[in-house]
Amino acid sequence: LGETIPASVEPERFVKTVEKIQAKLNEMTDSDWMGMKTMDSPFHYSLMQFYNRVCHLSYFVSPQMSIWFACRLVELSLEHGFCKYSALGIMQYSMVLGGKLIHNVQAAYKVGKMALKLLDHFDASDLLPGVYLSYYGYIAVHIEPFQSCADMLKRGFEIGLSTGDTQTALLNGIHYIQKSLVSGVNLSVLKKECDYQMRLIDAHSLPLSKMYTSAWQETIAMLIAKEGSSNLTRSDDVSRVSEFSEALIFHGVLQNFWLGHYDRCLYYAERSSASGECECEHYMD
């Protein structure tokens, strides 16, 4: 495809690239967004399709590189015109804006809103589960009510299943459970939802989804029983994993708080602060 992908990129370079892109986006009005030319090059269309796929995968394998891919998707769109993959690419870029490197939630929310409009503009229903996962799972949750985000994630889950995108559907499902729990949905209802999703996961052999959903199964079971022993209390349990570790830290805080293990709860909360993530603080506010 004629592209050179770096093996790694220093965070300082990411910041400069984002600042350059954001300067261009800040100059664009809503009519500018909708008036952008449509990408007419089959080559660049294929390139966008490729980068969308690797950007999604790299989020779980090499999160830092996913930032580079997201920025590249926006650069290609601004240079060569928008296509349906621009909606997902720009949404992934908005996650960069809202992430710990930049942490500009308001800018992320604004860019994410435009990505939703592009999704409708190109009638890209096949990309809806991925776009909803990014927006309602990571961005809108800082601005909009938890239950509203949960409802849209449920829609992403259902549409993903109906279009055969089971993996993305189940990632929406995991976030639906998470946002529903913190918005006060009945625990017995969420337990049934977890059990249903686990049956789908086992049927399709999806280990990534199984890790996350199993953690929620354990946490919800403990909250219902108000007793039990967390499997996350040993420090090496967290250190053995990488991308999953932040989720385990969140569950460690939640489980140990409700079980009355306040020293352990504080331990996980301090690990969350040390990692630079604000997820625990955000949900516990």
Secondary structure, DSSP 8 states (H G I E B T S, - for coil): ------S---HHHHHHHHHHHHHHHHT--HHHHHHS-B---HHHHHHHHHHHHHHHHHHHH-HHHHHHHHHHHHHHHHHH-B-HHHHHHHHHHHHHHHSTTT--HHHHHHHHHHHHHHHHHTT-GGGHHHHHHHIIIIIGGGTS-HHHHHHHHHHHHHHHHHHT-HHHHHHHHHHHHHHHHHTT--HHHHHHHHHHHHHHHHHHT-HHHHHHHHHHHHHHHHHHHT----TT-SHHHHHT-STTHHHHHHHHHHHHHHHT-HHHHHHHHHHHHHHT--HHHHHH-
